Amino acid sequence: MKNYIIPFLFISCILTSCASNNLAYMKNLNMNRLSLGMNIDQVSNLLGKNYVISKKEIINQDTLEIISYRGYPNDDEVYLFTFKNEKLEKWEREFIPKYRVVEQK
């Protein structure tokens, strides 16, 4: 019975790592399909409905809305999409710091 455990674990690890890389690749592929001028529905159809509205405001009679997605497989990155008058104007990626430096008094 012990002879089967090591090969099983090895095969499980290989299959799991391939699946993670494939999901990350699919997200990159979808990111490459984005184009400026898309609306929120078009962006969410490519990247999924699991976004957060980070900001919404009116500036000089223009509606500004920013939605954000957490990166996958790395949760330390956030993708921000800026829509001006319901059209994608820009997107960017930000990294969330893993460590915070606290000043001691």
VENRA-V350868 format. One record per residue. N is the residue number from 1. RES is the residue in three letters. PHI is phi in radians with two decimals (* if undefined). Layout:
BEGIN
n->N res->RES phi->PHI
n->N res->RES phi->PHI
END
This chain:
BEGIN
n->1 res->MET phi->*
n->2 res->LYS phi->-1.16
n->3 res->ASN phi->-1.16
n->4 res->TYR phi->-1.56
n->5 res->ILE phi->-1.19
n->6 res->ILE phi->-1.12
n->7 res->PRO phi->-1.08
n->8 res->PHE phi->-1.08
n->9 res->LEU phi->-1.11
n->10 res->PHE phi->-1.10
n->11 res->ILE phi->-1.15
n->12 res->SER phi->-1.08
n->13 res->CYS phi->-1.12
n->14 res->ILE phi->-1.12
n->15 res->LEU phi->-1.13
n->16 res->THR phi->-1.16
n->17 res->SER phi->-1.18
n->18 res->CYS phi->-1.17
n->19 res->ALA phi->-1.12
n->20 res->SER phi->-1.10
n->21 res->ASN phi->-1.12
n->22 res->ASN phi->-1.15
n->23 res->LEU phi->-1.14
n->24 res->ALA phi->-1.12
n->25 res->TYR phi->-1.12
n->26 res->MET phi->-1.12
n->27 res->LYS phi->-1.16
n->28 res->ASN phi->-1.06
n->29 res->LEU phi->-1.06
n->30 res->ASN phi->-1.18
n->31 res->MET phi->-1.08
n->32 res->ASN phi->-1.21
n->33 res->ARG phi->-1.50
n->34 res->LEU phi->-1.23
n->35 res->SER phi->-2.55
n->36 res->LEU phi->-1.10
n->37 res->GLY phi->1.71
n->38 res->MET phi->-1.18
n->39 res->ASN phi->-1.70
n->40 res->ILE phi->-1.09
n->41 res->ASP phi->-1.09
n->42 res->GLN phi->-1.14
n->43 res->VAL phi->-1.16
n->44 res->SER phi->-1.23
n->45 res->ASN phi->-1.17
n->46 res->LEU phi->-1.42
n->47 res->LEU phi->-1.83
n->48 res->GLY phi->1.84
n->49 res->LYS phi->-1.54
n->50 res->ASN phi->-1.54
n->51 res->TYR phi->-1.97
n->52 res->VAL phi->-2.13
n->53 res->ILE phi->-1.39
n->54 res->SER phi->-1.56
n->55 res->LYS phi->-2.81
n->56 res->LYS phi->-2.61
n->57 res->GLU phi->-2.77
n->58 res->ILE phi->-1.99
n->59 res->ILE phi->-2.22
n->60 res->ASN phi->0.87
n->61 res->GLN phi->1.15
n->62 res->ASP phi->-1.83
n->63 res->THR phi->-1.51
n->64 res->LEU phi->-1.99
n->65 res->GLU phi->-2.38
n->66 res->ILE phi->-2.08
n->67 res->ILE phi->-1.98
n->68 res->SER phi->-2.36
n->69 res->TYR phi->-2.15
n->70 res->ARG phi->-1.38
n->71 res->GLY phi->-1.26
n->72 res->TYR phi->-2.34
n->73 res->PRO phi->-1.52
n->74 res->ASN phi->-1.63
n->75 res->ASP phi->-1.40
n->76 res->ASP phi->-1.60
n->77 res->GLU phi->-2.30
n->78 res->VAL phi->-2.27
n->79 res->TYR phi->-1.78
n->80 res->LEU phi->-1.93
n->81 res->PHE phi->-2.06
n->82 res->THR phi->-1.79
n->83 res->PHE phi->-1.95
n->84 res->LYS phi->-2.03
n->85 res->ASN phi->0.92
n->86 res->GLU phi->1.18
n->87 res->LYS phi->-2.11
n->88 res->LEU phi->-1.14
n->89 res->GLU phi->-1.76
n->90 res->LYS phi->-2.87
n->91 res->TRP phi->-2.48
n->92 res->GLU phi->-2.67
n->93 res->ARG phi->-2.02
n->94 res->GLU phi->-2.13
n->95 res->PHE phi->-1.79
n->96 res->ILE phi->-1.55
n->97 res->PRO phi->-1.07
n->98 res->LYS phi->-1.40
n->99 res->TYR phi->-2.14
n->100 res->ARG phi->-2.03
n->101 res->VAL phi->-1.55
n->102 res->VAL phi->-1.91
n->103 res->GLU phi->-1.33
n->104 res->GLN phi->-1.80
n->105 res->LYS phi->-1.71
END
